[in-house]
């Protein structure tokens, strides 16, 4: 639906109809819900199966959920339960999250066209992700990923694929690149069924600490390169206009270049800069999560409407 209605404009039976119809893959029923998943493998497998069915445009959006509108999203099973719909027997919607109306541009940190994914070196690292010629179940993909021997998954290759080939954006405070890279490293170390990220991160830090440290270092280097290029681009714009750049810009470029020299030098400066970068980034992400936790999600959007409906029934 474009534009989507506000929840209050629809009756509960109407919303229930939308949720029920949304679950029927063979039924074209436009509604206000956007289906998302917390399972990267599931998203990749759905894209594969759509391509098998000759769907022309297939794109995977990588979303930072902390930047969605307050109260606009709910786990599918939780929403079904609040509407009185039965839970699926096989946990079909276990990792599905329904978003009401739209996904803000600020929440999108990556757009992966399926052809772009297949044209990248990702299928070389994980041959199970190569486009199949027939429909494939998610369980079959997980099994194949476990059983099929994968080439050595080097952290540097994985970071290059995610950022350079697939265009995943680092962005201020977002932890998505590290999370996705750790998930994929988990595939290479038989951590395929761990669906709670904090637990996966703990396992990886215990089992492969060198890989996790190398990942942190690579992301820091990429971010520093991006910051230097960004400031130099602004400097060139000043020069092309024949204007003198601001002293603050010149100071910023000098500081970034010094940080870069320290990173590649023999002293401890690079390590200290690397530590400070991650501490700042993780603190910013933690602060954003804390602000989110202080917001009563049930007082906004779809969640507020469902809460009000349940109160009226009581």
C-alpha positions in Angstrom: 0.0 0.0 0.0 1.3 3.4 -0.9 0.8 5.4 1.1 0.0 3.0 4.0 -2.9 3.9 6.3 -2.3 4.6 9.9 -3.3 1.6 12.1 -6.2 3.5 13.7 -7.8 3.8 10.3 -8.4 0.1 10.1 -10.5 -2.2 12.2 -9.0 -5.2 14.1 -10.7 -7.7 11.7 -9.2 -5.9 8.8 -5.7 -6.0 10.3 -6.2 -9.7 11.1 -7.2 -10.3 7.5 -4.0 -8.5 6.3 -1.8 -10.6 8.6 -3.5 -13.9 7.6 -3.2 -13.0 3.9 0.4 -12.0 4.3 1.3 -15.5 5.2 -0.1 -17.0 2.0 2.7 -16.9 -0.6 0.5 -17.7 -3.5 -2.0 -14.9 -2.8 -1.4 -11.4 -4.2 -3.0 -9.3 -1.5 -1.5 -5.8 -1.1 -1.3 -4.8 2.6 0.4 -2.4 5.0 3.0 -4.9 6.2 6.6 -5.4 5.0 8.1 -8.7 5.8 11.7 -8.8 7.2 13.8 -11.4 8.9 16.6 -11.6 11.4 18.0 -14.6 9.6 20.4 -13.7 6.9 20.5 -17.2 5.4 16.7 -17.1 5.1 16.8 -13.8 3.2 19.5 -15.2 0.8 17.5 -18.4 0.3 14.2 -16.5 -0.5 16.1 -14.5 -3.0 17.5 -17.7 -4.6 14.0 -19.2 -4.8 12.5 -16.0 -6.3 15.2 -16.2 -9.0 14.3 -19.8 -9.7 10.7 -18.6 -10.2 12.0 -16.0 -12.7 11.2 -13.0 -10.7 13.0 -10.2 -12.4 14.0 -7.7 -9.7 15.3 -9.1 -6.5 16.9 -7.0 -3.9 17.9 -7.6 -0.2 17.7 -4.6 2.0 20.0 -4.7 5.1 18.2 -2.8 7.9 19.3 -1.3 11.2 16.2 -2.0 13.3 17.2 0.6 15.9 16.4 3.3 13.3 12.9 2.1 12.4 9.9 4.1 13.6 8.9 3.5 17.2 6.2 0.9 17.6 6.1 0.2 13.8 7.4 -3.4 13.9 6.6 -6.6 15.7 7.8 -10.2 15.5 5.2 -12.0 13.4 4.3 -14.7 16.0 3.8 -12.0 18.6 1.5 -10.1 16.3 -0.4 -13.2 15.3 -0.9 -14.0 19.0 -2.1 -10.5 19.8 -4.7 -10.8 17.1 -5.9 -14.3 18.2 -4.4 -16.2 15.3 -3.0 -19.6 15.9 0.8 -20.2 16.1 2.3 -22.2 13.2 3.2 -25.7 14.1 6.7 -25.6 12.5 7.8 -22.2 13.7 7.5 -20.8 10.1 7.6 -17.3 11.3 10.1 -17.7 14.1 12.6 -15.1 12.6 10.0 -13.0 10.7 9.4 -9.4 11.8 6.6 -7.4 10.2 7.1 -3.7 9.7 4.1 -1.4 9.3 4.0 0.9 6.3 7.5 1.8 5.4 11.2 1.4 6.1 12.9 4.8 6.6 15.9 5.5 4.4 18.0 6.1 7.5 17.4 2.5 8.5 18.8 1.0 5.3 22.6 0.3 5.5 22.8 -1.9 2.4 21.0 -2.8 -0.8 22.0 -6.1 -2.3 20.6 -6.9 -5.7 20.6 -10.7 -6.2 22.7 -10.4 -9.4 25.2 -8.3 -7.5 25.4 -11.0 -4.8 26.0 -13.7 -7.3 28.5 -11.6 -9.2 30.5 -11.0 -6.0 33.1 -13.3 -4.5 30.6 -14.3 -1.7 29.6 -17.6 -3.5 33.4 -18.4 -3.8 33.8 -18.2 -0.1 30.5 -20.1 0.5 29.7 -22.3 -2.5 26.3 -23.2 -1.0 25.2 -19.7 -1.8 25.5 -20.2 -5.5 22.3 -19.8 -7.4 20.5 -23.1 -7.5 18.5 -24.3 -10.5 15.5 -25.4 -8.5 13.6 -24.4 -5.4 15.6 -25.0 -2.2 14.3 -25.2 1.4 16.1 -23.3 4.1 16.8 -26.5 6.0 18.5 -27.9 2.9 20.7 -24.8 2.6 21.7 -25.0 6.3 22.6 -28.7 5.8 24.6 -28.0 2.7 26.4 -25.2 4.4 27.3 -27.5 7.2 28.4 -30.4 5.0 30.0 -28.8 2.1 33.7 -27.9 2.6 34.3 -24.2 2.2 37.5 -22.5 1.2 39.4 -20.7 3.8 37.3 -17.7 4.8 39.8 -14.8 5.3 38.5 -11.9 7.2 40.1 -9.4 4.8 38.3 -11.0 1.9 35.0 -11.0 3.7 35.3 -7.3 4.6 36.2 -6.4 1.0 33.2 -8.3 -0.2 30.7 -6.7 2.2 32.0 -3.1 1.9 33.5 -2.9 -1.6 31.6 -5.4 -3.7 28.2 -5.4 -1.9 28.3 -1.7 -0.8 27.5 -2.2 2.8 27.7 1.2 4.5 29.7 1.6 7.7 27.8 4.8 8.8 28.2 6.4 12.2 27.5 4.2 15.2 26.0 1.3 13.2 27.3 -2.1 14.1 25.7 -3.9 11.0 29.0 -4.6 9.1 30.6 -6.2 12.1 27.4 -8.2 12.9 27.0 -9.5 9.3 30.7 -10.4 9.0 30.6 -12.3 12.4 27.5 -14.1 11.2 29.3 -15.2 8.0 32.4 -16.2 10.0 30.1 -18.2 12.1 28.9 -20.2 9.0 32.6 -21.1 8.4 32.9 -22.4 12.0 29.7 -24.4 12.2 27.7 -21.7 14.1 24.9 -21.8 11.6 22.0 -22.4 13.9 22.9 -19.7 16.5 20.1 -17.2 15.9 20.8 -14.8 18.9 23.6 -12.4 17.9 25.1 -11.7 21.4 25.5 -15.5 21.9 27.2 -15.8 18.5 29.5 -13.0 19.2 30.5 -14.6 22.6 31.2 -17.9 20.8 33.3 -16.3 18.1 35.3 -14.3 20.6 36.1 -17.5 22.5 36.7 -19.8 19.6 38.4 -17.4 17.0 39.6 -14.4 18.9 42.2 -13.6 16.2 39.5 -13.5 13.5 37.4 -11.1 15.6 40.4 -8.8 16.3 41.3 -8.9 12.6 37.7 -8.0 11.7 37.7 -5.0 14.1 41.0 -3.9 12.6 39.9 -4.2 9.0 36.7 -2.2 9.7 38.6 0.5 11.4 41.0 0.8 8.5 38.1 1.0 6.0 36.4 3.7 8.1 39.5 5.7 8.3 40.0 5.5 4.5 36.4 6.6 4.0 36.8 9.6 6.3 40.0 10.8 4.6 38.4 10.5 1.2 35.4 12.4 2.4 37.4 15.3 3.8 39.6 15.5 0.7 36.6 15.5 -1.6 35.3 18.6 0.3 38.8 20.2 0.0 38.8 19.6 -3.8 35.4 21.3 -4.0 36.8 24.4 -2.3 39.8 24.4 -4.7 37.6 24.0 -7.8 35.5 27.0 -6.6 38.7 29.1 -6.0 37.8 29.5 -2.4 40.1 29.1 0.6 39.1 26.1 2.7 38.2 26.6 6.4 40.9 26.1 8.9 38.7 23.5 10.7 38.7 21.4 7.5 42.4 21.5 7.1 42.9 20.6 10.7 40.5 17.7 10.4 42.4 16.4 7.3 45.8 16.7 9.1 44.4 14.8 12.1 43.1 12.0 9.9 46.4 11.7 8.1 48.3 11.6 11.4 45.9 8.9 12.6 46.6 6.9 9.4 50.3 7.3 9.8 50.1 6.1 13.4 48.0 3.1 12.3 50.7 1.9 9.9 53.7 3.0 12.1 55.7 0.9 14.5 54.5 2.5 17.7 51.4 2.0 19.8 49.5 5.0 18.3 47.7 2.8 15.7 46.6 0.4 18.4 45.4 3.2 20.6 43.5 4.8 17.7 42.0 1.5 16.8 40.8 1.0 20.4 39.5 4.5 20.7 37.5 4.1 17.5 35.8 1.0 18.6 35.1 2.3 22.1 33.5 5.4 20.6 31.5 3.4 18.1 30.3 0.9 20.6 29.4 3.6 23.1 27.4 5.5 20.5 25.6 2.3 19.6 24.9 1.5 23.3 23.6 5.0 23.9 21.2 4.6 20.9 20.0 1.3 22.2 19.6 2.8 25.7 17.5 5.6 24.3 15.4 3.0 22.5 14.9 1.0 25.6 13.6 4.1 27.4 10.9 4.5 24.8 7.7 2.7 25.6 7.2 1.0 22.2 3.6 0.1 23.2 2.8 3.9 23.2 3.6 4.3 19.5 2.1 3.1 16.1 0.8 -0.4 15.6 1.8 -1.5 19.2 -0.2 1.3 20.7 -3.3 0.5 18.6 -3.2 -3.2 19.5 -2.7 -2.3 23.2 -5.8 0.0 23.0 -7.8 -2.7 21.4 -6.9 -5.2 24.1 -7.8 -2.6 26.8 -11.2 -2.0 25.2 -11.9 -5.8 25.1 -11.2 -6.0 28.9 
